[in-house]
Amino acid sequence: MAERLRLMAVHAHPDDESSKGAATMAKYVAEGVDVLVVTCTGGERGSVLNPKMDRPDVWADIGQIRRAEMDAARAILGVEQAWLGFVDSGLPEGDPLPPLPEGCFALQDVEVAAGPLVRLMRQFRPHVVTTYDEEGGYPHPDHIMTHKISVAAFEAAGDPERYPELGEPWQPLKLYYDIGFSKGKIMALHEGILAAGLESPYGEWIKRWEDRPDKGPRITTRVECSDYFPVRDDALRAHATQIDPDGFWFQVPMELQKRSWPTEDFELVRSLVDSPLPESDLFAGVRETAHVR
Ligand SMILES: [Zn+2]
């Protein structure tokens, strides 16, 4: 009998799982894949980005509220979820940047901080792992740290000599970086919106993009998941302190999004199986081998 396929998605904060690769996860869940979201920090130092939730009672209990929001998003996406238990580093602002707060996730030793993730990989035994690229996808110190421990854990989890006290070795077969934004995607959405006679929220973004590198050429894998964009949006809205339901993300009509860019995109960075590129499935090459493992 074929083994169930398993996908692990490693994220920095509660809400990241709903804005990065969420429709892909919902699609795989619908196909019978077991999906585990790993959330490295509790999001304790996040800001309240929804004006309606920017209230003293919310701020007083932000840690608990974000846990409850994560529970709601987890149920909407149909995934399992685990906390690594690190403390949010916050997004340092100012010039010069202030030092990171003592004890925060981004200041941990990578070797040590990868330990709990190695343990989870050996327990959940994912075939495929997704995480952020070396810039964190977005330059938050927790996102960069998430990248570092994900790569370290992917390399160590299958090695019996590494972390021998943290469970039976298990080697995931593929590692991906989430490529949330490429020039092609933003341009396609922008042009779709203008063609529909609507005002594009991407105009400023495109202007700012000129001096930033485009990650589009790094995409190896496009997962068609547009049927699950509404699930992604429901999960995002569950993070009510983090998402303004009247904001940017929800301005683009759903049909237009589905038509303009129906995929979520990834870069395959490690593979222990044969899977010719480009691909349209995170489990390409894994489906053929998983039953013998
Ligand atoms: Zn984040």
Boltz pocket constraint, residues with backbone or C-beta under 6 A from the ligand:
constraints:
  - pocket:
      binder: B
      contacts: [[A, 12], [A, 13], [A, 16], [A, 140], [A, 143]]
      max_distance: 6.0
